[in-house]
Amino acid sequence: MLSIWITGASSGIGEACAYRYASEGARLVLTSSSAERLDVVAKKCLELGAYDVSVIPYDLTCLDGIDTLVDNAWETTDGIDIVMLNAGISQRTNVEDTSMDMVRKIMEINYFAPVSIAKRLLPKMIARGGGKIAVTTSIAGRFGFPLRCGYSSSKFALYGFFETLQAEYYDAGIRVTVVCPGRVCTNISKYALDKGGKPHGVMDSGQASGMSAESAARIITKAIAKGKREVLVGKKELLMVYIKRFFPGLCARLARKIKPM
């Protein structure tokens, strides 16, 4: 029986993955900033067949408490086999309208929090003979994207850290899966930070027509089980990843023309 900890588990990809693992009888630890919503997800997980579900609400901007958060999650299950570092926040502001406070908040949630969790978990996993770490980035972490300067930066940074982690600890039994979604139909655009740091409050058209969270969860959980290094999740927008790789100049021109909302 696997013990799985998911951050950002109250909605979207995290919620859908929780249901997938619940149906397989996993023991789950669910974390997000919304305690009320987590309780709803936990109840459904139990109905779907989860062996056990623990709820640990936490605001990931509070980096000073990350070590305690990790220790609590670990002790709740007597060890984590898979951690999904999925929590994140986006934005809908250009560079001039993006305050440094906004950049810091995005980096705290999207980069520093998962990095801090991984660093605390790493020696615990190694002592048990290994473990799996999945981290959600974005295709906006593969190329610059309008109205996403802070978001894109945080996702680029995740690649650097977690690819390095895997290179250093592969022989210790640590497997890293970088989850790279394109447009998945979740509420991330509604909660994205707008000018002044307020929620955008609108579902972007691209998001609305994106892959369902349930379909994304099927792809992601299979990739983690197989120990894949990276998994791309989405529809035709994923072509941009390959265009960036082979035709970077064309990618830059196309990115300038993409409708960002």
QUIQUIMO-V525617 format. One record per pair of residues at least 6 apart in sequence whose C-alpha atoms are under 8 Angstrom apart, sorted by the first residue. I is the first residue (numbers start at 0). J is the second residue. If there is no record, write none. Layout:
i=<I,I>
j=<J,J>
This chain:
i=<0,0,0,1,1,1,1,1,2,2,2,2,2,2,2,2,2,3,3,3,3,3,3,3,3,3,4,4,4,4,4,4,4,4,4,5,5,5,5,5,5,5,5,5,5,6,6,6,6,6,6,6,6,7,7,7,7,7,7,7,7,7,7,8,8,8,8,8,8,8,8,8,9,9,9,9,9,9,9,10,10,11,11,11,11,11,12,12,12,12,12,12,13,13,13,14,15,15,15,16,16,16,16,16,17,17,17,18,18,18,19,19,19,20,20,20,21,21,21,21,21,21,21,22,22,22,22,23,23,24,24,24,25,25,25,26,26,26,26,26,27,27,27,27,27,28,28,28,28,28,28,28,29,29,29,29,29,29,29,30,30,30,30,30,31,31,31,31,31,31,32,32,32,32,33,33,34,34,34,37,37,38,41,41,41,44,45,45,53,55,55,57,59,59,59,59,60,60,60,60,62,62,62,62,65,65,65,66,66,66,69,69,69,72,73,78,78,79,79,80,80,80,80,81,81,81,81,82,82,82,83,83,83,83,84,84,84,84,84,85,85,85,86,86,86,87,87,87,88,88,88,88,88,88,88,88,89,89,89,89,89,89,89,89,90,90,90,90,90,90,90,90,90,91,91,91,91,91,91,91,91,92,92,92,92,92,92,93,93,93,93,94,94,96,97,97,101,101,101,102,102,105,105,105,106,106,106,109,109,109,110,110,110,110,113,114,117,124,124,125,125,125,128,128,129,129,129,129,130,130,130,131,131,131,131,131,131,132,132,132,132,133,133,133,133,133,134,134,134,134,134,134,135,135,135,135,136,136,136,136,136,136,136,136,137,137,137,137,137,137,138,138,138,138,138,139,139,139,139,139,139,140,140,140,140,140,140,140,141,141,141,141,142,142,142,143,143,144,144,144,144,145,145,145,145,146,158,161,161,162,164,165,165,165,174,174,175,175,175,176,176,176,176,176,176,176,177,177,177,178,178,178,178,178,179,179,179,179,180,180,180,181,181,181,181,181,181,182,182,182,182,182,182,182,182,183,183,183,183,183,183,183,183,183,183,184,184,184,184,184,184,184,185,185,185,185,186,188,188,188,188,188,188,189,189,189,189,189,189,190,190,190,191,191,191,192,192,193,203,204,205,209,209,210,210,215,215,218,218,219,219,222,222,231,239,242,242,243,243,243>
j=<24,25,26,25,26,79,80,81,25,26,27,28,76,78,79,80,81,25,26,27,28,79,80,81,82,83,27,28,29,30,72,79,81,82,83,13,17,27,28,29,30,82,83,84,85,13,29,30,31,83,84,85,86,13,14,29,30,31,32,84,85,86,87,14,17,29,30,31,37,40,85,86,29,30,31,33,36,37,40,185,186,184,185,186,187,212,85,185,212,213,215,216,83,85,86,40,212,213,216,213,216,217,219,220,27,29,44,43,44,47,216,217,220,27,49,220,27,44,45,47,48,49,50,44,47,48,49,48,49,48,49,50,49,50,51,49,50,51,52,76,49,50,51,52,53,52,53,54,55,72,75,76,37,41,52,53,54,55,56,37,54,55,56,57,37,55,56,57,58,86,56,57,58,59,56,57,54,55,56,54,56,54,52,53,54,52,51,52,75,68,72,68,65,107,108,112,104,107,108,112,107,111,112,115,112,115,116,115,116,119,116,119,120,79,79,123,124,124,130,124,129,130,131,130,131,132,133,131,132,133,132,133,134,135,113,132,133,134,135,133,134,135,108,109,135,105,108,109,105,108,109,150,187,190,191,192,105,147,150,187,188,190,191,192,146,147,149,150,188,191,192,193,199,146,147,191,192,193,194,199,260,146,147,148,192,193,194,145,146,147,148,146,148,194,149,194,149,192,196,149,150,149,150,153,149,150,153,150,153,154,153,154,156,157,134,160,132,130,173,171,172,173,171,172,171,172,173,174,172,173,174,173,174,175,176,223,226,173,174,175,176,175,176,177,178,223,157,161,175,176,177,178,177,178,179,180,154,155,157,158,177,178,179,180,151,154,178,179,180,181,179,180,181,237,240,147,150,151,154,155,181,151,152,153,154,155,156,158,154,155,240,243,151,240,243,151,254,151,254,255,259,254,255,257,259,259,177,175,177,175,175,173,174,175,226,228,226,227,228,222,223,226,227,228,229,230,228,229,230,219,229,230,231,232,229,230,231,232,231,232,233,231,232,233,234,236,237,205,206,208,209,210,233,234,236,206,207,208,209,210,211,212,215,232,233,206,207,208,209,210,211,212,206,207,211,212,202,199,200,201,202,203,206,198,199,200,201,202,203,198,199,200,198,199,200,198,199,199,260,260,260,233,234,233,234,232,233,230,232,230,232,229,230,237,250,249,250,249,250,251>
